[in-house]
């Protein structure tokens, strides 16, 4: 089945889009032939740089006055009318997911966001994606073309390189039309989720033992001082002491950091499932009978506030010593010269 990649060079993650889609095509797409990419860019962008990041043989470049979504959608709808392909693949950022759904709706086809894999069959596509917070995989059969899909960021290992630069197929220059009078300019901004709790090497998880929103705020500051990301148990998130996107466990993020400190956490199975793959688990709970102690590599039976204060002091002291040694080495090297 013929496919086309859609890349947005108006966004900061353009090169990441190409590597993600290249990895997806190599690892998670069956029965799909993709040799063309449609690349949106603005006038100030170097075309040679654009082509070097395209992971397929040829590219159609679309130059825009401004990177407005509605203009891009109109261009894609016009290109789709040429029957260039049956499948349109977008990277799974906010642009890609929005455009996949809107293009599918406008052209009367099928759309799905954040797919993990596709298998092209005669007259349909079988797509898989994570559901229920990433704890299950669902399979969907899509039967109406064009198939407009955005690719989940974590579905495949991004390609290290995209290969040889693509051949320029055609360049289109598209001015802004009156249909965009309602549309405002936009800037892509990373939200808190972009701190990427799931890939952080050092996590401090906070439990109900924090006892209040103020306790969680203290733990958040402690995590920042230690260079860790903050995760929370379900009771903490349900009490609105922390954002839901910080929840760890079966209902939230499944983590595998190098180090995980579980402070004020009882250690319920649903929570522990989210941290059990950690390289080192340190439990901090004043209750010696808390289940988390039996599952941790290091158990500290003490008040979490006292322990975190001590750890913060030690981290700061170590940081200052390291900075001092670095300055001393630089000063010594300068003196030798």
KOLKE-110057 format. One record per residue: x, y, z negated of N, C-alpha, C, O in turn; residue in three letters. Coordinates in steps of 0.05 Angstrom, whole numbers, plus 32768, in hexadecimal, padded with zeros to 4 digits. Layout:
BEGIN
XYZXYZXYZXYZALA/...
END
This chain:
BEGIN
80117FE880008000800080008012801980008025801B7FF1UNK/800B802C8011801B80448015801780577FFD8001805D7FF5UNK/802D80627FF3802C80757FDC803C808E7FE1804E808E7FF2UNK/803680A37FD3804480BD7FD4804980C67FB7803880C47FA6UNK/806180D17FB3806780DD7F99806180FB7F9A806481077FAFUNK/805881057F84805381227F828064812D7F6B806081257F54UNK/807681407F728089814B7F5E808481697F5C807F81777F70UNK/808681737F448082818F7F3F809C819D7F3680A3819B7F1EUNK/80AA81AA7F4980C281B87F4280BE81D37F3580D181E17F2FUNK/80A481DB7F32809E81F37F2480A181EF7F0580A182027EF6UNK/80A381D67EFD80A581CF7EE180C381CA7EDA80D381C47EECUNK/80C981CC7EC080E581C97EB780EF81AC7EB9810781A77EBAUNK/80DC81987EB980E4817C7EB880E5816F7ED480E081577ED6UNK/80EA817E7EE880E981747F0480FB815B7F0880F281477F13UNK/8114815D7EFF812681467F03811D812E7EF3812181177EFCUNK/811281327EDB8108811C7ECB80F0810E7ED980ED80F67ED8UNK/80E0811E7EE780CA81137EF680D480FF7F0B80C980E97F0EUNK/80E881077F1A80F380F57F2F80FE80DB7F2380FA80C67F2EUNK/810D80DE7F0D811980C67F01810480B37EF68106809A7EF8UNK/80EF80BE7EEA80D980AE7EDF80CB809F7EF580C680877EF3UNK/80C480AD7F0B80B580A07F2080C7808B7F2F80BD80777F38UNK/80E180917F3180F3807D7F3D80F480647F2C80F3804D7F37UNK/80F580677F1280F580507F0080DB80407F0280DB80287F01UNK/80C4804F7F0480AA80427F0680A880327F1F809E801B7F1FUNK/80B0803D7F3680AF802F7F4F80C080157F4F80B880017F5AUNK/80D780177F4280E980007F4280E07FEA7F2E80E57FD27F33UNK/80D27FF27F1980CD7FDF7F0380AF7FD87EFF80A97FC27EF6UNK/809D7FEA7F0680817FE67EFE806D7FE97F1580557FE97F10UNK/80767FEA7F2E80637FED7F4480677FD67F57807D7FD17F61UNK/80527FC77F5D80537FB07F6F80417FB67F88802B7FBF7F85UNK/804C7FAF7F9F803C7FB17FB880397FCE7FC180267FD37FD1UNK/804A7FE07FB980477FFC7FC1806080057FD0807780007FC8UNK/805C80127FE78072801C7FF78071803B7FF6805D80487FFEUNK/808680467FEB808880637FE880A1806E7FF580B780667FECUNK/809F807E800980B6808A801680B580A8801780C880B58022UNK/809F80B4800D809C80D18010809480DE7FF5808580D27FE5UNK/809E80F67FF0809681057FD9808D81217FE18098812D7FF4UNK/8079812B7FD4807081467FD7807B81567FC08075814F7FA8UNK/808A816B7FC58098817A7FB0808E81977FB1809181A57FC5UNK/808281A07F9B807A81BC7F98809081CC7F8B809D81C37F77UNK/809681E47F9680AB81F47F8B80A582127F91809382187FA0UNK/80B382237F8480B082407F8880C7824A7F9A80DB823C7F9EUNK/80C582627FA380D7826D7FB780F4826E7FAE8106826C7FBFUNK/80F982717F94811482757F8A8124825A7F87813B825B7F81UNK/811782447F8C8124822A7F88813582227FA0812C82267FB7UNK/814C82167F9B815E820D7FB0815381F27FBB815081DF7FACUNK/814E81F17FD5814281D97FE1815581C17FE0814C81AA7FDCUNK/816F81C57FE2818281AF7FE1818181A27FC6818381897FC4UNK/817E81B27FB1817C81A77F96816281977F93816281827F85UNK/814D81A07F9F813381927F9E813681767FAB812D81627F9FUNK/814281767FC28144815D7FD1815681487FC3815181307FC5UNK/816A81527FB4817C81407FA7816F81317F908179811C7F88UNK/8158813B7F86814A812E7F6F8132811E7F78812481127F67UNK/812D811C7F928116810C7F9C811F80EF7F9E813380E97FABUNK/811080DD7F92811980C17F90811180AF7FA8811580977FA7UNK/810680BC7FBD80FE80AC7FD5810B80B87FEE811980CC7FECUNK/810680AC8005811580B3801D811080CF8028812380DC8032UNK/80F780D9802780F180F2803380DF8103802280D180F88011UNK/80DF811D802780CF812F801680C28145802780CD814F803AUNK/80AA814B801F809B8162802A809B81788015809081747FFFUNK/80A8818E801A80AB81A48007809581B8800B809081C18021UNK/808881C07FF5807281D37FF6807A81EB7FE5807C81EA7FCCUNK/808082027FF28089821A7FE58071822B7FDD806082317FEDUNK/806F82327FC3805982417FB88062825C7FAF8079825F7FA6UNK/805182707FB18057828A7FA6805882897F88806A82947F7BUNK/8045827B7F7C804482757F60803C82587F5B802D824D7F6CUNK/8045824D7F46804082307F418024822B7F35802382217F1FUNK/800F82337F437FF4822F7F387FE982157F407FEB820B7F56UNK/7FDC82087F2C7FD181ED7F307FBC81EC7F457FBC81D87F55UNK/7FAB81FF7F477F9581FE7F5B7FA081FF7F777F9681F17F89UNK/7FB5820E7F7C7FC2820F7F967FCD81F37F9D7FCA81E97FB3UNK/7FDB81E77F8A7FE781CD7F8E7FD181B87F957FD481A87FA7UNK/7FBB81BA7F867FA581A77F8B7F9981AA7FA77F9381977FB4UNK/7F9681C37FB07F8C81C87FCB7F9F81BC7FE07F9681B17FF4UNK/7FB981C07FDC7FCD81B57FEF7FCB81967FF07FCB818A8005UNK/7FCA818A7FD97FC8816C7FD77FAF81627FE47FAF814E7FF2UNK/7F9981707FE07F8081687FEC7F828169800B7F7781588019UNK/7F8F817E80157F92818180327FA5816B803D7FA081608053UNK/7FBA8165802E7FCD815080377FC0813480367FC581248047UNK/7FAF813080227FA1811780207F8E811280377F8A80FC803FUNK/7F83812880417F72812680597F80811C80717F7481118084UNK/7F9B811F80717FAC811480877FAF80F580857FB980E88097UNK/7FA680EA806E7FA980CE80697FC780C680687FCF80B28074UNK/7FD780D6805A7FF380D080577FF880B68047800B80A8804DUNK/7FE680B280347FEA809A80227FD0809480147FBD80A48015UNK/7FD0807D80077FB980757FF77FBD807A7FDA7FAA807D7FCAUNK/7FD7807C7FD27FDD807F7FB57FED80987FB28001809D7FC0UNK/7FE680A87F9E7FF580C07F967FFE80BD7F7A7FEE80BA7F67UNK/801980BD7F76802580B97F5C803080D37F51803F80E17F5EUNK/802980D97F38803280F17F2A804180E97F11803B80D47F05UNK/805480F97F09806180F47EEF804D80FA7ED9803B810B7EDCUNK/804F80EC7EC2803B80EF7EAD803F81067E9B803E81037E82UNK/8043811E7EA5804281377E95802681437E98801581387EA4UNK/8023815B7E8C800881677E8C8000816E7EA97FE8816C7EB0UNK/801381767EBA800E817B7ED6800581627EE47FF081627EF2UNK/8014814D7EE1800E81347EF07FF381287EE97FE481207EFAUNK/7FED81277ECF7FD4811B7EC67FBC812C7ED07FA881217ED9UNK/7FBF81467ECE7FA981587ED77FA481557EF57F8E81517EFEUNK/7FBA81557F047FB781557F217FAD81397F2B7F9E81387F3FUNK/7FB681247F1E7FAC81097F267F8E81077F237F8080FE7F35UNK/7F8481107F0C7F67810E7F087F5881217F1A7F4381197F25UNK/7F6181397F1E7F53814C7F2E7F5381457F4C7F3F81487F5AUNK/7F6A813B7F557F6C81337F717F5A811B7F777F4C811A7F8BUNK/7F5A81087F657F4980F07F687F2C80F87F697F1D80ED7F79UNK/7F24810A7F587F0881137F577F0181227F717EEC811E7F7CUNK/7F1381347F797F0D81457F917F0B81347FAB7EFB813A7FBCUNK/7F1C81207FAD7F1C81107FC57F0B80F77FC37F0B80E67FD6UNK/7EFC80F47FAD7EEA80DD7FAB7EF880C37FA77EED80AE7FAFUNK/7F1080C47F9B7F1F80AB7F987F1F80A27F7B7F0D80A87F6BUNK/7F3480947F737F37808A7F587F4F80987F4A7F63809E7F58UNK/7F4C809E7F317F6180AC7F227F65809F7F077F5380957EFBUNK/7F7E809F7EFF7F8580957EE47F9F80A27EDA7FB280A57EEAUNK/7F9F80AB7EC17FB680B87EB57FC680A47EA47FBA80917E99UNK/7FE080A87EA37FF280997E917FF1807B7E967FEF806B7E83UNK/7FF480727EAF7FF480567EB58010804A7EAF802480587EB1UNK/801080317EA6802980237EA0803480137EB8804C800F7EBAUNK/8022800B7EC9802A7FFA7EE080137FF87EF47FFC7FFB7EEDUNK/801A7FF27F0D80067FEF7F22800D7FD67F3380247FD07F37UNK/7FF87FC97F3C7FFB7FB37F4F7FE77FB87F667FCF7FB87F62UNK/7FF27FBC7F7E7FE17FC27F957FD67FA97FA27FE67F977FA9UNK/7FBC7FA77FA47FAF7F907FB07FA07F997FC97FA07FB17FCFUNK/7F957F867FD87F857F8D7FEF7F6C7F9C7FE77F5A7F917FDAUNK/7F6B7FB67FED7F537FC67FE77F507FCF7FCB7F3A7FDA7FC4UNK/7F647FCC7FBA7F627FD67F9E7F7D7FD87F917F917FCE7F9CUNK/7F7E7FE47F7A7F967FE67F6A7F8F7FDC7F4E7F7B7FE37F43UNK/7FA17FCB7F437F9E7FC27F287FB27FD27F177FCA7FD07F1BUNK/7FA87FE27F057FB97FF47EF57FB77FEC7ED77FA27FE47ECEUNK/7FCD7FEE7ECA7FCE7FE97EAD7FD680037E9E7FE580137EA9UNK/7FCC80067E867FD4801D7E767FD080167E587FC080047E51UNK/7FDF80247E477FDC801F7E2A7FC3802C7E207FBC80427E28UNK/7FB5801E7E0D7F9D80297E017F9F80247DE37FB280177DD9UNK/7F8C802F7DD47F8B802D7DB77FA680347DAA7FB280257D9BUNK/7FAE804D7DB17FC780577DA57FE080487DAD7FF480497D9EUNK/7FDF803B7DC47FF7802D7DCD7FFA80117DC3800E80047DC7UNK/7FE580067DB47FE77FEC7DA87FDB7FD67DB97FDF7FBE7DB3UNK/7FCE7FDD7DCF7FC37FC97DE27FC77FD37DFE7FC97FEB7E03UNK/7FC77FC07E117FC97FC77E2D7FAF7FBF7E3B7FA67FA97E38UNK/7FA47FD27E4A7F8B7FCD7E597F907FCB7E777FA37FD87E81UNK/7F817FBB7E857F837FB87EA27F6A7FC37EB07F547FBD7EA8UNK/7F6E7FD37EC47F587FE07ED37F5B7FD97EF07F717FD87EFBUNK/7F447FD57EFD7F447FD17F1A7F387FEA7F277F217FF17F23UNK/7F487FF77F387F4080107F467F3A80087F637F4A7FFC7F70UNK/7F2280107F6C7F1980067F877F15801C7F9B7F0F80167FB3UNK/7F1780367F937F12804C7FA77F2C805B7FAC7F3880657F99UNK/7F34805D7FC57F4B806D7FCB7F42808A7FD27F2B808E7FDAUNK/7F54809E7FCF7F70809B7FC77F7280957FA97F62809E7F99UNK/7F8780877FA27F8D80807F867FA180957F7B7FB780977F85UNK/7F9880A47F687FA880BA7F5D7FB080B47F417F9F80B37F2FUNK/7FC980AF7F3C7FD280A47F237FE980B47F177FFC80BC7F26UNK/7FE880BA7EFE800080C57EF0800D80AE7EE07FFF809C7ED6UNK/802780AF7EDE803780997ED3803F80A07EB6804980B67EB1UNK/803A808D7EA4804180927E88805F80957E85806F80887E92UNK/806780A87E73808380AE7E70809480967E6680AB80937E6DUNK/808780857E568096806F7E49809280547E58809A803F7E4DUNK/808780547E708080803B7E7D8098802D7E89809880147E8CUNK/80AD803C7E9080C480307E9D80DD803F7E9580DC80567E8CUNK/80F480327E99810D803F7E94811380527EAB811580497EC2UNK/8116806C7EA5811C807F7EBB813580787ECA8148806E7EBEUNK/8135807C7EE4814D80767EF4816380897EEC815F80A17EE7UNK/817C807F7EEB8193808F7EE4819880A47EFA81A080BB7EF4UNK/8194809C7F13819880AD7F2A818180A97F3E817580937F3EUNK/817C80BD7F4E816680BA7F61817180B27F7D816180AF7F90UNK/818B80AE7F80819680A57F99819E80BC7FAC81A280D37FA2UNK/819F80B77FC681A680CB7FD9819180E07FDB817980DA7FD7UNK/819880F97FE28184810E7FE5816F81067FFB817680F9800EUNK/8157810E7FF681418108800A8144811880238150812E8023UNK/813A810E8039813A811C80528122812F8052810C8127804AUNK/81268147805B8111815B805C80FE8154807381068155808AUNK/80E5814E806C80D18147808080C4815F808C80C0816180A4UNK/80BD8172807A80AE818A808280AE819E806B80AF81968054UNK/80AD81B7807180AA81CC805D809181DD8062808E81E78078UNK/808181DF804E806881EF8050806B8206803D807482048026UNK/8062821D80468060823580348043823C8031803582418044UNK/803A823C8018801E823F8012801A82588000802282587FE9UNK/800D826D800B800782847FFB7FF0827F7FE77FE1826D7FECUNK/7FEF828F7FD37FD9828D7FC07FBF82967FCE7FBF82AB7FDBUNK/7FAA82877FCA7F90828E7FD67F7D829B7FC37F83829C7FABUNK/7F6782A47FCD7F5382B17FBC7F46829D7FA87F3A82A57F94UNK/7F4882837FAE7F3C826F7F9D7F4A826F7F817F4182627F6EUNK/7F62827C7F807F71827B7F677F6D82947F567F7B82997F43UNK/7F5982A57F5D7F5582BD7F4E7F4E82B87F317F5382C87F20UNK/7F4382A07F2C7F3B829A7F107F52828F7F007F51828D7EE8UNK/7F6882887F0E7F7E82797F017F93828C7EF77F9C829E7F05UNK/7F9C82877EDE7FB182977ED37FCC82897ED77FCC82707EDAUNK/7FE282987ED67FFC828B7ED78000827A7EBE7FF382807EA9UNK/801182677EBF801582557EA8803382507EA4804382527EB6UNK/8039824A7E8B805482417E84805282277E74804282267E61UNK/806082127E7C805F81F97E6D806F81FC7E53808782047E53UNK/806281F67E3D806F81F87E23806E81DD7E15805981CF7E16UNK/808481D47E09808481BB7DFB807581BE7DE0807981D27DD2UNK/806481AB7DDB805681AC7DC18065819C7DAD807B81917DB3UNK/805A81997D958068818C7D7F806E816F7D86808281647D7DUNK/805D81637D96806181477D9D807B81437DAC8087812D7DACUNK/808581597DBA809D81577DCA80B681537DB880CB814D7DC3UNK/80B381567D9E80C981507D8C80CF81327D8D80E481297D84UNK/80BB81237D9780BF81077D9D80C480F77D8480DB80ED7D80UNK/80B080F47D7480B280E47D5C80BA80C77D6280C980BB7D52UNK/80B080BC7D7880B580A07D7F80D1809A7D8680D980827D86UNK/80E180AD7D8E80FD80A87D96811280B47D83812A80B27D88UNK/810880C17D6D811B80CD7D5A812B80B77D4C812080A37D44UNK/814580BC7D48815680A87D3B815380A77D1D815B80947D0FUNK/814880BD7D11814680C07CF4812A80CA7CED812280DF7CF7UNK/811C80BA7CDD810080C17CD780FC80C27CB8810680B07CAAUNK/80EE80D67CAF80E580D67C9380C780D37C9480B980E57C9FUNK/80BC80BD7C89809F80B97C8A809480BF7C6E809F80B67C59UNK/807F80CE7C6E807380D77C55805880C97C50804880C67C63UNK/805380C17C37803B80B27C31802980C17C1E802E80D97C17UNK/801480B47C15800080C07C03800D80C97BE9800180D97BDBUNK/802480BE7BE2803280C67BC9803A80E37BC9804280EE7BB4UNK/803980F07BE1803E810D7BE2802A811D7BD2803081337BC7UNK/801181127BD07FFC811C7BBE7FEE81357BC87FD8813C7BBEUNK/7FFA81447BDB7FED815D7BE37FF981677BFE800E815C7C06UNK/7FEC817B7C0A7FF781877C22801281947C1C802481937C2CUNK/8014819F7C04802D81AC7BFC804481987BFA805B819E7C02UNK/803D81807BF18051816B7BEF805B81637C0B8073815F7C0FUNK/804881617C1E8050815B7C3A806181717C468074816C7C54UNK/805A818A7C40806981A07C4A808681A07C3F809981A67C4EUNK/808981987C2680A381957C1A80B3817F7C2980CA81837C2FUNK/80A681697C2E80B381537C3C80BB815B7C5980D081537C63UNK/80AA816B7C6680B181757C8180CA81867C8080DB81847C92UNK/80CC81977C6C80E481A77C6A80FD81967C638113819B7C6DUNK/80F981827C53810F81707C4C811881617C658130815E7C6AUNK/810581587C76810C814A7C8F811C815D7CA1813081547CADUNK/811481767CA3812281897CB3813F818D7CAA8152818E7CBAUNK/8143818F7C8F815D81937C84816F817B7C898188817E7C8DUNK/816381637C8A8173814B7C8F817681447CAC818581317CB3UNK/816981537CBD816A814D7CDA815981367CE2815E81297CF6UNK/814381317CD38131811B7CD9811681267CE48110813D7CE0UNK/810781147CF180EC811A7CF980D981107CE380DE80FC7CD6UNK/80C2811E7CDF80AF81177CCA809981067CD6808C810E7CEAUNK/809480EF7CCA807C80DF7CD1806B80DC7CB8807680DF7CA2UNK/805280D57CBB804080D37CA3802F80BA7CA5802B80AF7CBBUNK/802680B17C8E8014809A7C8E7FF880A27C957FF280BA7C96UNK/7FE6808F7C9A7FCB80957CA27FBC80A57C8C7FAE80B97C94UNK/7FBE809F7C727FB080AF7C5E7FB880CC7C5E7FA780DE7C5AUNK/7FD180D17C647FDB80ED7C657FCE80FC7C7D7FC481127C7AUNK/7FCE80EF7C947FC280FB7CAC7FA480FF7CA97F9981137CB1UNK/7F9680EB7C9D7F7A80ED7C997F7281027C857F5B810B7C85UNK/7F8481087C737F7F811E7C607F8581397C6B7F82814D7C5DUNK/7F8E813A7C857F9481537C937FAC81617C867FAE817A7C87UNK/7FBE81527C7A7FD6815E7C6F7FEC81607C847FFF816F7C80UNK/7FE881527C9A7FFB81537CB07FEC814E7CCA7FD781427CCAUNK/7FF781567CE27FEA81517CFB7FE881337D017FF881237CF8UNK/7FD3812C7D107FCF81107D177FE581057D287FEB80ED7D27UNK/7FF381167D388008810B7D49802181057D39803680FD7D45UNK/802081087D1E803681007D0D803180E57CFF804180DB7CF0UNK/801A80D97D05801280C07CF7802280A97D01802680A57D19UNK/802B80987CEE803B80817CF4802B80687CEC801D80677CD8UNK/802E80537CFD802180397CF6800F80307D0D8010803B7D23UNK/7FFE801C7D077FED80117D1C7FDB80267D297FD580237D40UNK/7FD280397D1A7FC1804F7D257FD180667D317FC580787D3BUNK/7FEB80657D2F7FFB807B7D38801380727D48801180617D5AUNK/802B807D7D41804380787D508051805E7D458052805A7D2DUNK/805C804F7D58806B80377D518089803F7D55809280437D6BUNK/809880407D3F80B3804B7D3F80C880367D3D80C480207D33UNK/80E0803D7D4780F8802C7D438111803D7D408123803B7D50UNK/8111804F7D2C812880607D28814080517D1C813D803A7D14UNK/8157805D7D1C816E80517D0F816A80517CF18171803E7CE3UNK/815F80677CE6815A80697CC9813E80737CC4813580867CD1UNK/813080677CB28115806F7CAA811480717C8C8118805D7C7EUNK/810E80897C818109808C7C6480EB808D7C6080DE809F7C6BUNK/80E0807B7C5180C4807A7C4B80C080857C2E80C680777C1BUNK/80B6809D7C2C80B480AB7C12809780AD7C0A808680B87C19UNK/809080A37BF2807580A57BE9806280937BF8804A80987BF9UNK/806D807E7C05805D806C7C15805980527C06806C80477BFBUNK/804180477C06803C802E7BF8804680167C08805080037BFCUNK/804480187C22804D80027C3380387FF07C3D803D7FD87C40UNK/80207FFA7C42800A7FEA7C4D80137FDE7C6880227FEA7C77UNK/80097FC67C6F80127FB87C88800E7FCA7CA1801E7FC97CB3UNK/7FF77FD87CA27FF27FE97CBA80077FFF7CBD800E80067CD4UNK/8011800A7CA78026801E7CA8804180117CAE8050801B7CBFUNK/80477FFB7CA180617FEE7CA480667FE57CC0807C7FE47CCAUNK/80507FDE7CCE80537FD57CEA805F7FEB7CFB806C7FE57D10UNK/805C80047CF38067801B7D03808480207CFE8090802F7D0DUNK/809080147CE880AC801A7CE280BD80007CE080D580027CDCUNK/80B17FE97CE380BF7FD07CDE80D77FCC7CF180E97FBC7CEAUNK/80D87FD97D0880EE7FD57D1A81057FE97D1581187FEB7D25UNK/81037FF87CFF8118800B7CF881327FFD7CF281327FE67CE8UNK/8149800A7CF881637FFD7CF281677FFB7CD481727FE77CCBUNK/815F800F7CC5816280107CA8814A801D7C9C814380337CA3UNK/813D80107C898126801B7C7B812D80207C5E8135800E7C50UNK/812980397C55812E80417C3A811380487C2D8105805B7C37UNK/810B803A7C1880F180417C0B80F680517BF28109804C7BE3UNK/80E580657BEE80E680777BD780CB80787BCB80B980847BD6UNK/80C7806B7BB480AD806A7BA680B180667B8980C180547B81UNK/80A380757B7880A680737B5B809A80597B50809F80527B39UNK/8089804C7B60807C80337B57808D801B7B60809080167B78UNK/8099800D7B4D80AA7FF67B54809B7FE07B6180A87FCE7B6DUNK/80807FDF7B5F80717FCA7B6B80667FD17B8780577FC17B93UNK/806D7FE87B9180647FF07BAB806E7FDC7BC080867FD67BC1UNK/805D7FD27BD280657FBE7BE6807C7FC77BF8808B7FB67C02UNK/807F7FE17BFC80937FEB7C0E80AF7FE37C0480C17FE07C15UNK/80B37FE17BEA80CD7FDA7BDF80D67FBE7BE880EE7FBA7BEDUNK/80C47FAC7BEB80CB7F907BF380D27F8F7C1180E07F7C7C19UNK/80CA7FA27C2080CE7FA27C3D80E67FB47C4580EF7FB27C5CUNK/80EF7FC47C3381057FD77C3981207FCA7C3781247FB77C28UNK/81347FD67C4581507FCD7C42815C7FD97C29816D7FCC7C1CUNK/81547FF17C22815D7FFF7C0A814580097BFB813480187C07UNK/814280037BE2812A800B7BD28133801E7BBC814680187BACUNK/812680347BBA812C80487BA48112804C7B9480FF80577B9FUNK/811380447B7B80FB80477B69810080617B5A810D80627B46UNK/80F480767B6480F780917B5880E380A47B6580D5809D7B78UNK/80E180BB7B5A80CF80D07B6480DA80DA7B7F80F280E17B81UNK/80C980DA7B9480D380E17BAF80DE80FD7BB080F181027BBEUNK/80D3810F7BA080DC812B7BA080FA812D7B97810A813B7BA4UNK/8100811E7B82811C811E7B77812F81127B8C8145811D7B90UNK/812780FC7B98813880EF7BAB813D81007BC4815381027BCDUNK/8128810C7BCF812B811C7BE7813B81357BE2814A813E7BF3UNK/813881417BCA814881587BC3816681517BC3817781607BCCUNK/816B813A7BB7818781307BB68192812B7BD281A881347BD8UNK/8182811E7BE3818B81187BFE819081327C0E81A381347C1DUNK/817E81457C0B8181815F7C19819B816C7C1181A981777C22UNK/81A0816D7BF781B981797BED81D1816B7BF981E581787C01UNK/81D081507BFA81E781417C0581EA81467C23820181487C2DUNK/81D481477C3281D6814D7C4E81E281687C5481F3816C7C65UNK/81D9817C7C4481E381977C48820081997C41821081A67C4EUNK/8208818B7C2B8224818B7C228236817E7C38824B81887C3EUNK/822C81677C43823C81597C58823E816B7C718253816B7C7EUNK/822881797C778228818A7C8F823C81A17C8B824B81A87C9EUNK/823C81AD7C73824F81C27C6E826C81B97C6E827D81C77C79UNK/827181A17C63828C81967C63829581907C8082AC81967C87UNK/828381867C90828A81807CAC829181997CBB82A4819B7CCBUNK/828081AE7CB7828581C87CC4829F81D47CBA82AE81E07CCAUNK/82A581D17CA082BE81DC7C9582D681CE7CA182EA81DB7CA7UNK/82D581B37CA382EB81A47CAF82EF81AC7CCC830681AE7CD5UNK/82D981B17CDA82DB81B87CF782E981D47CF982FA81D77D0AUNK/82E181E67CE882ED82017CE8830B81FF7CE1831C820D7CEDUNK/831281EE7CCD832D81EB7CC5833F81E07CDC835581E97CE0UNK/833481CC7CEA834381C17D00834881D57D16835D81D67D22UNK/833381E57D1B833681FA7D30834A820E7D28835B82177D38UNK/834A82167D0E835C822B7D04837982207D04838C822E7D0CUNK/837C82067CFC839681FA7CFD83A181F87D1983B981FD7D1DUNK/839081F07D2B839981EE7D4783A182097D5283B5820B7D61UNK/8392821E7D4A839982397D5483B482417D4883C4824E7D55UNK/83B9823A7D2E83D282417D2183EA82337D2E8400823F7D30UNK/83E6821A7D3683FC820C7D43840582187D5D841C82187D64UNK/83F182237D6A83F782317D84840882497D7F841082577D92UNK/
END
